């Protein structure tokens, strides 16, 4: 069955893997998901990631994400992640109106004309775009 919202599926797979206490989660790859994964890694929300493009000829490949947990409490580093813009209701924002997630402690991932970036980078470069999701 085809997924109508691949980004929501991506976020749900990470959320479910964390609740189950998994170390690694496999997600079907796309360029947008790869960009989001790089941002999560750069911001310190995930341990490692690997793009497996050689799964099979004609398939899209897989993103393997090593999830990050707190060493002492064993709780996931990602407390909450959710979708902002959905296929049924797209949310766009100017650079000045991009929301601050928990007063700047979390990040909002924005798809702009200059690529996928965090809310902070979008404000610095003065570009708006579609608000994909939030993470904290």
N, C-alpha and C positions, 0 to 999 in steps of 0.2 A: 504494500500500500504506500502511496506517495504521501510525504509529509507536507502539510500546507504551510507550516511555519517552522523552517529549519532552525532558526535561532532559538525559538522557544524549546524545541526538541533538544538542542545543544545544552541549554541551561538546565533543563529537566534531567538530562543524563548525568550532569555533574552533581546536581542536588541529590538525586537518588543514590549515586555511588557514594557520596559523603555520608548519607544517612545509613547506608549499609556498611560503612567503615572500609570501603575498598581503597586500595593503594593506587590502582591504575584504572582509567576508564577509556574505552574505545568509542570514538565518535566518527561518523561518516564525514569526510572532508569536503570543504569548499573554500574558495579564496577568502570569503568573508569570515568564516569560522576560524581560518588560519590567522587572520588579522586579530580577531578577538582573543585567540589563544596567546598570541605574542604579547598583547597588552596585559593580559592576566599574569603572564610570566614576568614581564618587566615591572609590574606593580607589586610583585611578591605574593600573589594569591595562589599560585601553583608552584610545585617543586620543579618539574621538568616537563617538556613536551617533545614529541617526535612525530614528524610527518611521514607516514608510510604510504608512498604513492605506488609502490610495486605490489599491491595486493593481487591484482589480476588485470589482464588486458581488457580495456573497455570499462573498468570500474573507476570510481572517483577517488579511491584511496581512503585511508583512515588516519585520524589524529589520535595518538596515544598521549593521554595526559596523566602525569603522576601528581596526585592530589597532596596537599600540604596540611598537616595536622599540628596542633600545639603539642610540644614535647611533654609537658607536665600534665596537662588536663586531657589530652587525647581528643580534644574538640577540633573540628575543622576550622581552618583559617578563614575561609569564606563563611561568614555568618548568614548572609542573605544575598541572593541574586535573583533578579526578576526582569521581566520584559517590560519595556515602556511602550514602544511603538509596535503595533500588531498589524497583520495584513488587512484586517477590517477597519482599523483606525490608526493611521500613520500620525506620528507626532513629530513635528518639525519645530526647530527653535533657532532664533538668531543667537549670535555669539554672546550677546549681553543677557539673554533670557535663559541660557542653559542652566538647569537647576543644580544647586550644590547638594550633594548627597551627604547627609549628616554633617553639615557645615564644613565640607571639604575632607572629612575623614574617609569617605567612600569615594568611588569613582562612577561616573556616568560615561558609557561608551557611545560615541557619536560617529555616524557615518557622514563624512563631509565630502566636498568636491576635491579636497586634497588627501583623501583616504580616510581610513578608520583611525580614530584617535580618542584620547581621554578628554573629558570636559575641560580640564586645565589647559591642555595643549590647544584645544579649539579656541578657548578664550584668548590665549597668548597670540595665536595666529589670526585672530579676529575672523573666524569662519563659523557659520552655523551649519545645521544639517539635521538629519534624522536621528532622534534619540533612540538608540537600539535597546540598551539595558543598563541596569545599575548593579553595582557590586559593593559590598562592605562586609 
